[in-house]
Amino acid sequence: MIGALSMTSTLVRRRRPHPSPPRTADPHDRARDWAEIQERMLVPLYEAVYERLDVGAGTRLLGLGCGSGLALLMAAGRGADVCGVDTDEPRLALARERLADPVRLGPGGPESACAREAAGASGFTVVTAFEPLPAPAAGGPSGLAAAASSLTAAAALAERGGAVVLAGWGPPRAVRHLVVLRVGARLA
């Protein structure tokens, strides 16, 4: 029995508190990690949407919450003219690295100056939101109003007959778009 106790203390060592403060991740490093690891899993979603809507030459596309720009890059590769907006500056910086001019990129959402200027008089043929728009918090009235406002602003940027795409991935209970989609169905 004594041998077992001494072996346990050899195998299990108590950690001493580290004198330095815990490291916090650099937002730019986290954005790059997300872009290189996680975002690629969304490629089938992007391809399915672009195929379904026949995105190509002649398409004017706005990416809301464009992230690091992979979806925009894929649309531009199909011949579309693209514009992207996002509130996450580190991801937007990655999008600027990935995409060449004349792609317009800017901070904000559907109400941003970048999106309004790029829409011009004719509007976008396709508006996508592959990342959640502001989702209503627990379905409260102010959250529903915010979701309705975002959807209304996004729809206003689309040309008459244009497509506004809200897409999410994962099981329905985990998709934050679900409540926003319900609001969209009411607005349609």
N, C-alpha and C positions, 0 to 999 in steps of 0.2 A: 504494500500500500504506500509506503514512503517513497518508493521509486516512481510510482505513478504521479504523485504530487509534484515531485521535483521536475519530472518531464513536462508536466502541464505548464509549470511556470516558465520553462524554457521555450515552449512552443507559443505561448500566449504572452506577449509583452505589452505592457501598458504604454500607450503613447503619452509622451509628455506634451504639454501645450506648446505650440510653436510660437516663438517670440514675435514673429512678424505678422502683420495684419493679413487676413485672407486676400488673395488676389481676386480682382474683379475682371471679368472678360472685357476686352476692348470691343465696343459695338461694331467696329469695322471688321474685326476678326470673326465675330459671331455671324455677321451678315455673309461674309465670304464662305464660312463653313456651311451655312444654310444653302447658299447658292450651289456649292460644289457637291453637297451630299443629298439634301432633302429635295431641292427643287426639281432635280431630274426625274423624280418619281411622278411628277405632274405632266411629263411630256405626253403620255397617252391621252390625257384629258385635253390638253391644248390641241393635239392633232385631231381628235374627234370633233371638237368645236369648229376648228378651221375647215375641216373636210365637209362637215354638215352645212356650213354657211358659205362654202366655196370661196374662202378667203384667197385672194390673189391680186393680180394686177387690176387696178381700178377700185380696190377696197381701201377705204379710209378708216383706220382702226384706232380707237382710243382704249388704252389699257388702264383701268382704274386699279390702284394698288398694284402697279406693275412690278414691284419688287426689284429684283436684280436684272430684269429685262429678258429672261429666257423666252417667255411667251411672245414678246415683241420681236425678238430676234427671229423666232420661227415664222411669224407673220410676215416680217420684212423679207425673209428668205423665200417666201411664196410670192413676193412681188407687191405686197401691200405697203401703203404709206402709213406709218405708225407714229403715234404720240402716246406717251405714258406719264402718269402722275402717281405719286406715292407720298405718304407722310413719313416714311422711314428713310431718313437721309443717308445712312450707310448703304442701304440696299440701292437707293437711287444713284449713289456714287458708282456702285458696281455696274448698274445699267449704262451709265455714261461711258464706262470703260469698254463695255461689250458692243455698244451700238455706235455706228458712225453717223456723221451728219448726212442728211438733213433731218434725222429723227429728232423730234422735240420731246424733251423730258423736263419735268418740273415738279416742285413740291406741291402737295395738297391733294384735293379730291376733285369731284366733278364740278365744283364751284370755282376751281382755281383759274387764274388768268391764263395759264399755259393751255389748259384744256379748252377754254372759251376761244382763245385766239386761234388755236389749231383747227377748231371746228369751223371757223369762218362763217360765211353766210349759208353754205350748203349743208353743213353738219357732217357727222361721221356715218358711214354705212354700217359699222359694227362698233358697239361699245361693250367691252368685256370687264367683268369683275371676277377674277379667279381667286382673289383674296376677299375675305368678308368685308362688306361695307359696314358702317357703324351699325351694329346689331342692337336691337332694343334690349335693354337690361331687364330681364325677367318679364318681358312683355308689358312693361309699364307704359302709361300714356306718353311720357316724354320720350321714351325709347322708340315707340312706334312713330312718333312725330319725326324723330331724327332719321329713322329708316325711310319713311315716306319722303322726307326732304331730299335725302341722298338719291333715292330712286327717281324722283321727279327731276332733279338736276341732271342726272345721267341720261334720262329719256329726252330731255330738252336738247341735249347735244347730238342726238341721233337725227339723221334725216328722216323725213316722212317715209314710213315703211322699213326703216333700218332696224337692225336687231340689237337688243340690249340683253347681254348674256350674264347671268349670275350663276356661277358654277362652284360647287364645293366638292370635296372628296372626303371619303371616310364613311363610317356608319351614320345613318340619319341622326341618331342621338348626339353625335359628336360634331355634326356640321353646323357651324354657327350661322350659315346662310339661311337655314331653315325658316327662322322667324321672319327674316327679311324677304324670303320668297313668298311667304304668306301675305305680307304687306303688299308685295308686287302684284300678286294675284288680285288683291282687292282694288289696286289702282288700274289694272288692265281693263 
